Amino acid sequence: MPQAILNQILSQLQALELSELQQLSQVIQNYLRDGEATTKRTAFHQALVETGLVRQIKNPTFEHRMHQHLIQVQGEPVSQTIVGERR
């Protein structure tokens, strides 16, 4: 099945304009670079586990961090307020 998909993609390349081919090339290069970085990171993590430096690799989720919003504070800075309350 993958060979059939590859052949279909290759046959459709002839219909693309130069700018579209350049865009496709950039996407492919980014995809390959990201895959290479992932492979290196996985090998590094595996080496850490095998040497006993860590027991397991935890992958943090960043979803909750993306929904936080900064707030504007009026008056004195929050750090000064905290220092003043501690006195």
Backbone as XML, in Angstrom:
<?xml version="1.0"?>
<chain id="A" units="angstrom">
  <residue number="1" name="MET">
    <atom name="N" x="0.807" y="-1.199" z="0.000"/>
    <atom name="CA" x="0.000" y="0.000" z="0.000"/>
    <atom name="C" x="0.850" y="1.263" z="0.000"/>
  </residue>
  <residue number="2" name="PRO">
    <atom name="N" x="1.874" y="1.379" z="0.857"/>
    <atom name="CA" x="2.689" y="2.594" z="0.836"/>
    <atom name="C" x="3.335" y="2.854" z="-0.527"/>
  </residue>
  <residue number="3" name="GLN">
    <atom name="N" x="3.723" y="1.821" z="-1.243"/>
    <atom name="CA" x="4.335" y="2.010" z="-2.557"/>
    <atom name="C" x="3.329" y="2.610" z="-3.531"/>
  </residue>
  <residue number="4" name="ALA">
    <atom name="N" x="2.073" y="2.213" z="-3.435"/>
    <atom name="CA" x="1.025" y="2.757" z="-4.303"/>
    <atom name="C" x="0.814" y="4.238" z="-4.023"/>
  </residue>
  <residue number="5" name="ILE">
    <atom name="N" x="0.843" y="4.607" z="-2.753"/>
    <atom name="CA" x="0.689" y="6.016" z="-2.380"/>
    <atom name="C" x="1.872" y="6.820" z="-2.895"/>
  </residue>
  <residue number="6" name="LEU">
    <atom name="N" x="3.069" y="6.286" z="-2.748"/>
    <atom name="CA" x="4.263" y="6.966" z="-3.237"/>
    <atom name="C" x="4.199" y="7.171" z="-4.747"/>
  </residue>
  <residue number="7" name="ASN">
    <atom name="N" x="3.785" y="6.157" z="-5.461"/>
    <atom name="CA" x="3.670" y="6.276" z="-6.917"/>
    <atom name="C" x="2.636" y="7.332" z="-7.311"/>
  </residue>
  <residue number="8" name="GLN">
    <atom name="N" x="1.546" y="7.395" z="-6.569"/>
    <atom name="CA" x="0.511" y="8.391" z="-6.843"/>
    <atom name="C" x="1.048" y="9.806" z="-6.610"/>
  </residue>
  <residue number="9" name="ILE">
    <atom name="N" x="1.786" y="9.993" z="-5.521"/>
    <atom name="CA" x="2.374" y="11.302" z="-5.222"/>
    <atom name="C" x="3.378" y="11.689" z="-6.305"/>
  </residue>
  <residue number="10" name="LEU">
    <atom name="N" x="4.219" y="10.759" z="-6.700"/>
    <atom name="CA" x="5.221" y="11.043" z="-7.727"/>
    <atom name="C" x="4.577" y="11.410" z="-9.057"/>
  </residue>
  <residue number="11" name="SER">
    <atom name="N" x="3.483" y="10.780" z="-9.378"/>
    <atom name="CA" x="2.811" y="11.107" z="-10.635"/>
    <atom name="C" x="2.162" y="12.488" z="-10.578"/>
  </residue>
  <residue number="12" name="GLN">
    <atom name="N" x="1.750" y="12.928" z="-9.392"/>
    <atom name="CA" x="1.120" y="14.232" z="-9.250"/>
    <atom name="C" x="2.150" y="15.371" z="-9.197"/>
  </residue>
  <residue number="13" name="LEU">
    <atom name="N" x="3.400" y="15.052" z="-8.969"/>
    <atom name="CA" x="4.447" y="16.079" z="-8.924"/>
    <atom name="C" x="4.563" y="16.831" z="-10.249"/>
  </residue>
  <residue number="14" name="GLN">
    <atom name="N" x="4.316" y="16.158" z="-11.334"/>
    <atom name="CA" x="4.450" y="16.773" z="-12.652"/>
    <atom name="C" x="3.443" y="17.894" z="-12.853"/>
  </residue>
  <residue number="15" name="ALA">
    <atom name="N" x="2.334" y="17.881" z="-12.150"/>
    <atom name="CA" x="1.299" y="18.902" z="-12.303"/>
    <atom name="C" x="1.575" y="20.149" z="-11.460"/>
  </residue>
  <residue number="16" name="LEU">
    <atom name="N" x="2.539" y="20.082" z="-10.561"/>
    <atom name="CA" x="2.822" y="21.208" z="-9.675"/>
    <atom name="C" x="3.683" y="22.254" z="-10.357"/>
  </residue>
  <residue number="17" name="GLU">
    <atom name="N" x="3.440" y="23.515" z="-9.982"/>
    <atom name="CA" x="4.272" y="24.617" z="-10.476"/>
    <atom name="C" x="5.530" y="24.701" z="-9.621"/>
  </residue>
  <residue number="18" name="LEU">
    <atom name="N" x="6.479" y="25.503" z="-10.080"/>
    <atom name="CA" x="7.759" y="25.616" z="-9.387"/>
    <atom name="C" x="7.590" y="26.096" z="-7.950"/>
  </residue>
  <residue number="19" name="SER">
    <atom name="N" x="6.762" y="27.102" z="-7.730"/>
    <atom name="CA" x="6.569" y="27.623" z="-6.371"/>
    <atom name="C" x="5.936" y="26.562" z="-5.467"/>
  </residue>
  <residue number="20" name="GLU">
    <atom name="N" x="5.029" y="25.769" z="-6.033"/>
    <atom name="CA" x="4.409" y="24.699" z="-5.254"/>
    <atom name="C" x="5.419" y="23.606" z="-4.925"/>
  </residue>
  <residue number="21" name="LEU">
    <atom name="N" x="6.301" y="23.319" z="-5.864"/>
    <atom name="CA" x="7.367" y="22.343" z="-5.605"/>
    <atom name="C" x="8.314" y="22.829" z="-4.517"/>
  </residue>
  <residue number="22" name="GLN">
    <atom name="N" x="8.610" y="24.124" z="-4.510"/>
    <atom name="CA" x="9.479" y="24.682" z="-3.475"/>
    <atom name="C" x="8.805" y="24.597" z="-2.112"/>
  </residue>
  <residue number="23" name="GLN">
    <atom name="N" x="7.514" y="24.894" z="-2.059"/>
    <atom name="CA" x="6.778" y="24.778" z="-0.791"/>
    <atom name="C" x="6.787" y="23.332" z="-0.302"/>
  </residue>
  <residue number="24" name="LEU">
    <atom name="N" x="6.559" y="22.420" z="-1.215"/>
    <atom name="CA" x="6.570" y="20.995" z="-0.872"/>
    <atom name="C" x="7.940" y="20.573" z="-0.353"/>
  </residue>
  <residue number="25" name="SER">
    <atom name="N" x="8.976" y="21.065" z="-0.998"/>
    <atom name="CA" x="10.335" y="20.748" z="-0.572"/>
    <atom name="C" x="10.602" y="21.247" z="0.844"/>
  </residue>
  <residue number="26" name="GLN">
    <atom name="N" x="10.144" y="22.453" z="1.162"/>
    <atom name="CA" x="10.339" y="22.999" z="2.505"/>
    <atom name="C" x="9.599" y="22.176" z="3.552"/>
  </residue>
  <residue number="27" name="VAL">
    <atom name="N" x="8.383" y="21.778" z="3.231"/>
    <atom name="CA" x="7.608" y="20.962" z="4.172"/>
    <atom name="C" x="8.297" y="19.627" z="4.411"/>
  </residue>
  <residue number="28" name="ILE">
    <atom name="N" x="8.785" y="19.015" z="3.341"/>
    <atom name="CA" x="9.477" y="17.726" z="3.466"/>
    <atom name="C" x="10.752" y="17.878" z="4.291"/>
  </residue>
  <residue number="29" name="GLN">
    <atom name="N" x="11.526" y="18.940" z="4.045"/>
    <atom name="CA" x="12.753" y="19.166" z="4.810"/>
    <atom name="C" x="12.444" y="19.368" z="6.294"/>
  </residue>
  <residue number="30" name="ASN">
    <atom name="N" x="11.407" y="20.127" z="6.605"/>
    <atom name="CA" x="11.010" y="20.326" z="8.003"/>
    <atom name="C" x="10.591" y="19.013" z="8.646"/>
  </residue>
  <residue number="31" name="TYR">
    <atom name="N" x="9.840" y="18.218" z="7.894"/>
    <atom name="CA" x="9.394" y="16.924" z="8.393"/>
    <atom name="C" x="10.587" y="16.015" z="8.686"/>
  </residue>
  <residue number="32" name="LEU">
    <atom name="N" x="11.546" y="15.979" z="7.783"/>
    <atom name="CA" x="12.735" y="15.145" z="7.977"/>
    <atom name="C" x="13.574" y="15.634" z="9.149"/>
  </residue>
  <residue number="33" name="ARG">
    <atom name="N" x="13.724" y="16.953" z="9.279"/>
    <atom name="CA" x="14.502" y="17.526" z="10.375"/>
    <atom name="C" x="13.850" y="17.211" z="11.718"/>
  </residue>
  <residue number="34" name="ASP">
    <atom name="N" x="12.517" y="17.347" z="11.786"/>
    <atom name="CA" x="11.805" y="17.046" z="13.024"/>
    <atom name="C" x="11.921" y="15.562" z="13.374"/>
  </residue>
  <residue number="35" name="GLY">
    <atom name="N" x="11.832" y="14.714" z="12.371"/>
    <atom name="CA" x="11.965" y="13.279" z="12.602"/>
    <atom name="C" x="13.351" y="12.908" z="13.085"/>
  </residue>
  <residue number="36" name="GLU">
    <atom name="N" x="14.366" y="13.573" z="12.537"/>
    <atom name="CA" x="15.745" y="13.322" z="12.952"/>
    <atom name="C" x="15.955" y="13.768" z="14.393"/>
  </residue>
  <residue number="37" name="ALA">
    <atom name="N" x="15.399" y="14.916" z="14.759"/>
    <atom name="CA" x="15.527" y="15.411" z="16.129"/>
    <atom name="C" x="14.823" y="14.469" z="17.102"/>
  </residue>
  <residue number="38" name="THR">
    <atom name="N" x="13.675" y="13.966" z="16.713"/>
    <atom name="CA" x="12.935" y="13.032" z="17.565"/>
    <atom name="C" x="13.718" y="11.744" z="17.755"/>
  </residue>
  <residue number="39" name="THR">
    <atom name="N" x="14.336" y="11.258" z="16.695"/>
    <atom name="CA" x="15.139" y="10.039" z="16.782"/>
    <atom name="C" x="16.318" y="10.234" z="17.728"/>
  </residue>
  <residue number="40" name="LYS">
    <atom name="N" x="16.996" y="11.372" z="17.629"/>
    <atom name="CA" x="18.135" y="11.647" z="18.516"/>
    <atom name="C" x="17.689" y="11.760" z="19.969"/>
  </residue>
  <residue number="41" name="ARG">
    <atom name="N" x="16.562" y="12.444" z="20.203"/>
    <atom name="CA" x="16.057" y="12.621" z="21.564"/>
    <atom name="C" x="15.672" y="11.264" z="22.160"/>
  </residue>
  <residue number="42" name="THR">
    <atom name="N" x="15.040" y="10.410" z="21.357"/>
    <atom name="CA" x="14.653" y="9.081" z="21.820"/>
    <atom name="C" x="15.879" y="8.246" z="22.174"/>
  </residue>
  <residue number="43" name="ALA">
    <atom name="N" x="16.912" y="8.312" z="21.353"/>
    <atom name="CA" x="18.147" y="7.570" z="21.632"/>
    <atom name="C" x="18.800" y="8.085" z="22.915"/>
  </residue>
  <residue number="44" name="PHE">
    <atom name="N" x="18.790" y="9.390" z="23.117"/>
    <atom name="CA" x="19.355" y="9.985" z="24.331"/>
    <atom name="C" x="18.591" y="9.511" z="25.558"/>
  </residue>
  <residue number="45" name="HIS">
    <atom name="N" x="17.256" y="9.546" z="25.487"/>
    <atom name="CA" x="16.443" y="9.106" z="26.617"/>
    <atom name="C" x="16.669" y="7.616" z="26.911"/>
  </residue>
  <residue number="46" name="GLN">
    <atom name="N" x="16.769" y="6.827" z="25.869"/>
    <atom name="CA" x="17.011" y="5.396" z="26.049"/>
    <atom name="C" x="18.362" y="5.153" z="26.719"/>
  </residue>
  <residue number="47" name="ALA">
    <atom name="N" x="19.366" y="5.930" z="26.341"/>
    <atom name="CA" x="20.689" y="5.801" z="26.963"/>
    <atom name="C" x="20.636" y="6.172" z="28.441"/>
  </residue>
  <residue number="48" name="LEU">
    <atom name="N" x="19.865" y="7.187" z="28.779"/>
    <atom name="CA" x="19.723" y="7.569" z="30.190"/>
    <atom name="C" x="19.094" y="6.440" z="31.003"/>
  </residue>
  <residue number="49" name="VAL">
    <atom name="N" x="18.074" y="5.810" z="30.444"/>
    <atom name="CA" x="17.406" y="4.720" z="31.145"/>
    <atom name="C" x="18.329" y="3.513" z="31.267"/>
  </residue>
  <residue number="50" name="GLU">
    <atom name="N" x="19.027" y="3.178" z="30.199"/>
    <atom name="CA" x="19.900" y="2.002" z="30.209"/>
    <atom name="C" x="21.067" y="2.150" z="31.171"/>
  </residue>
  <residue number="51" name="THR">
    <atom name="N" x="21.590" y="3.365" z="31.323"/>
    <atom name="CA" x="22.711" y="3.567" z="32.241"/>
    <atom name="C" x="22.263" y="3.697" z="33.684"/>
  </residue>
  <residue number="52" name="GLY">
    <atom name="N" x="20.964" y="3.797" z="33.906"/>
    <atom name="CA" x="20.447" y="3.887" z="35.266"/>
    <atom name="C" x="20.417" y="5.296" z="35.823"/>
  </residue>
  <residue number="53" name="LEU">
    <atom name="N" x="20.694" y="6.280" z="35.006"/>
    <atom name="CA" x="20.644" y="7.658" z="35.496"/>
    <atom name="C" x="19.218" y="8.104" z="35.796"/>
  </residue>
  <residue number="54" name="VAL">
    <atom name="N" x="18.272" y="7.561" z="35.070"/>
    <atom name="CA" x="16.855" y="7.817" z="35.336"/>
    <atom name="C" x="16.103" y="6.500" z="35.220"/>
  </residue>
  <residue number="55" name="ARG">
    <atom name="N" x="14.952" y="6.427" z="35.886"/>
    <atom name="CA" x="14.140" y="5.213" z="35.819"/>
    <atom name="C" x="13.161" y="5.261" z="34.655"/>
  </residue>
  <residue number="56" name="GLN">
    <atom name="N" x="12.629" y="6.448" z="34.391"/>
    <atom name="CA" x="11.700" y="6.589" z="33.278"/>
    <atom name="C" x="11.739" y="8.027" z="32.774"/>
  </residue>
  <residue number="57" name="ILE">
    <atom name="N" x="11.335" y="8.205" z="31.547"/>
    <atom name="CA" x="11.279" y="9.526" z="30.933"/>
    <atom name="C" x="9.825" y="9.976" z="30.939"/>
  </residue>
  <residue number="58" name="LYS">
    <atom name="N" x="9.565" y="11.095" z="31.567"/>
    <atom name="CA" x="8.208" y="11.638" z="31.591"/>
    <atom name="C" x="8.104" y="12.726" z="30.531"/>
  </residue>
  <residue number="59" name="ASN">
    <atom name="N" x="7.039" y="12.686" z="29.786"/>
    <atom name="CA" x="6.791" y="13.706" z="28.770"/>
    <atom name="C" x="5.752" y="14.674" z="29.305"/>
  </residue>
  <residue number="60" name="PRO">
    <atom name="N" x="6.178" y="15.905" z="29.613"/>
    <atom name="CA" x="5.226" y="16.870" z="30.170"/>
    <atom name="C" x="4.208" y="17.296" z="29.124"/>
  </residue>
  <residue number="61" name="THR">
    <atom name="N" x="3.031" y="17.624" z="29.612"/>
    <atom name="CA" x="2.016" y="18.161" z="28.721"/>
    <atom name="C" x="1.998" y="19.670" z="28.904"/>
  </residue>
  <residue number="62" name="PHE">
    <atom name="N" x="1.894" y="20.370" z="27.812"/>
    <atom name="CA" x="1.941" y="21.830" z="27.855"/>
    <atom name="C" x="0.573" y="22.455" z="27.601"/>
  </residue>
  <residue number="63" name="GLU">
    <atom name="N" x="-0.467" y="21.645" z="27.570"/>
    <atom name="CA" x="-1.794" y="22.156" z="27.272"/>
    <atom name="C" x="-2.259" y="23.169" z="28.304"/>
  </residue>
  <residue number="64" name="HIS">
    <atom name="N" x="-2.071" y="22.857" z="29.580"/>
    <atom name="CA" x="-2.561" y="23.769" z="30.615"/>
    <atom name="C" x="-1.792" y="25.092" z="30.622"/>
  </residue>
  <residue number="65" name="ARG">
    <atom name="N" x="-0.571" y="25.097" z="30.207"/>
    <atom name="CA" x="0.221" y="26.314" z="30.185"/>
    <atom name="C" x="-0.210" y="27.262" z="29.076"/>
  </residue>
  <residue number="66" name="MET">
    <atom name="N" x="-0.751" y="26.724" z="28.016"/>
    <atom name="CA" x="-1.129" y="27.550" z="26.881"/>
    <atom name="C" x="-2.363" y="28.404" z="27.178"/>
  </residue>
  <residue number="67" name="HIS">
    <atom name="N" x="-3.163" y="28.010" z="28.164"/>
    <atom name="CA" x="-4.404" y="28.712" z="28.439"/>
    <atom name="C" x="-4.254" y="29.770" z="29.525"/>
  </residue>
  <residue number="68" name="GLN">
    <atom name="N" x="-3.070" y="29.940" z="30.055"/>
    <atom name="CA" x="-2.858" y="30.953" z="31.075"/>
    <atom name="C" x="-2.660" y="32.307" z="30.415"/>
  </residue>
  <residue number="69" name="HIS">
    <atom name="N" x="-3.244" y="33.323" z="31.023"/>
    <atom name="CA" x="-3.125" y="34.667" z="30.486"/>
    <atom name="C" x="-2.482" y="35.571" z="31.539"/>
  </residue>
  <residue number="70" name="LEU">
    <atom name="N" x="-1.655" y="36.489" z="31.081"/>
    <atom name="CA" x="-1.057" y="37.458" z="31.987"/>
    <atom name="C" x="-2.102" y="38.492" z="32.368"/>
  </residue>
  <residue number="71" name="ILE">
    <atom name="N" x="-1.974" y="39.005" z="33.575"/>
    <atom name="CA" x="-2.897" y="40.047" z="34.006"/>
    <atom name="C" x="-2.125" y="41.329" z="34.235"/>
  </residue>
  <residue number="72" name="GLN">
    <atom name="N" x="-2.778" y="42.432" z="34.058"/>
    <atom name="CA" x="-2.176" y="43.731" z="34.296"/>
    <atom name="C" x="-2.461" y="44.132" z="35.746"/>
  </residue>
  <residue number="73" name="VAL">
    <atom name="N" x="-1.438" y="44.584" z="36.440"/>
    <atom name="CA" x="-1.567" y="44.985" z="37.832"/>
    <atom name="C" x="-1.441" y="46.497" z="37.900"/>
  </residue>
  <residue number="74" name="GLN">
    <atom name="N" x="-2.393" y="47.099" z="38.587"/>
    <atom name="CA" x="-2.333" y="48.541" z="38.769"/>
    <atom name="C" x="-1.786" y="48.843" z="40.156"/>
  </residue>
  <residue number="75" name="GLY">
    <atom name="N" x="-1.100" y="49.949" z="40.285"/>
    <atom name="CA" x="-0.498" y="50.311" z="41.561"/>
    <atom name="C" x="0.930" y="49.813" z="41.639"/>
  </residue>
  <residue number="76" name="GLU">
    <atom name="N" x="1.361" y="49.506" z="42.867"/>
    <atom name="CA" x="2.749" y="49.074" z="43.024"/>
    <atom name="C" x="2.932" y="47.651" z="42.510"/>
  </residue>
  <residue number="77" name="PRO">
    <atom name="N" x="4.154" y="47.304" z="42.153"/>
    <atom name="CA" x="4.411" y="45.956" z="41.639"/>
    <atom name="C" x="4.061" y="44.883" z="42.664"/>
  </residue>
  <residue number="78" name="VAL">
    <atom name="N" x="3.701" y="43.716" z="42.182"/>
    <atom name="CA" x="3.306" y="42.611" z="43.055"/>
    <atom name="C" x="4.435" y="42.230" z="43.996"/>
  </residue>
  <residue number="79" name="SER">
    <atom name="N" x="5.677" y="42.277" z="43.523"/>
    <atom name="CA" x="6.806" y="41.908" z="44.389"/>
    <atom name="C" x="6.910" y="42.844" z="45.585"/>
  </residue>
  <residue number="80" name="GLN">
    <atom name="N" x="6.656" y="44.129" z="45.387"/>
    <atom name="CA" x="6.699" y="45.074" z="46.511"/>
    <atom name="C" x="5.548" y="44.824" z="47.476"/>
  </residue>
  <residue number="81" name="THR">
    <atom name="N" x="4.402" y="44.463" z="46.959"/>
    <atom name="CA" x="3.267" y="44.149" z="47.816"/>
    <atom name="C" x="3.570" y="42.942" z="48.698"/>
  </residue>
  <residue number="82" name="ILE">
    <atom name="N" x="4.181" y="41.921" z="48.133"/>
    <atom name="CA" x="4.531" y="40.717" z="48.899"/>
    <atom name="C" x="5.537" y="41.043" z="49.978"/>
  </residue>
  <residue number="83" name="VAL">
    <atom name="N" x="6.562" y="41.816" z="49.648"/>
    <atom name="CA" x="7.579" y="42.200" z="50.632"/>
    <atom name="C" x="6.946" y="43.001" z="51.750"/>
  </residue>
  <residue number="84" name="GLY">
    <atom name="N" x="6.066" y="43.912" z="51.401"/>
    <atom name="CA" x="5.386" y="44.733" z="52.415"/>
    <atom name="C" x="4.509" y="43.911" z="53.344"/>
  </residue>
  <residue number="85" name="GLU">
    <atom name="N" x="3.857" y="42.897" z="52.816"/>
    <atom name="CA" x="3.004" y="42.053" z="53.651"/>
    <atom name="C" x="3.803" y="41.151" z="54.566"/>
  </residue>
  <residue number="86" name="ARG">
    <atom name="N" x="5.033" y="40.840" z="54.224"/>
    <atom name="CA" x="5.875" y="39.963" z="55.049"/>
    <atom name="C" x="6.492" y="40.696" z="56.225"/>
  </residue>
  <residue number="87" name="ARG">
    <atom name="N" x="6.453" y="41.989" z="56.207"/>
    <atom name="CA" x="7.074" y="42.745" z="57.310"/>
    <atom name="C" x="6.233" y="42.772" z="58.530"/>
  </residue>
</chain>
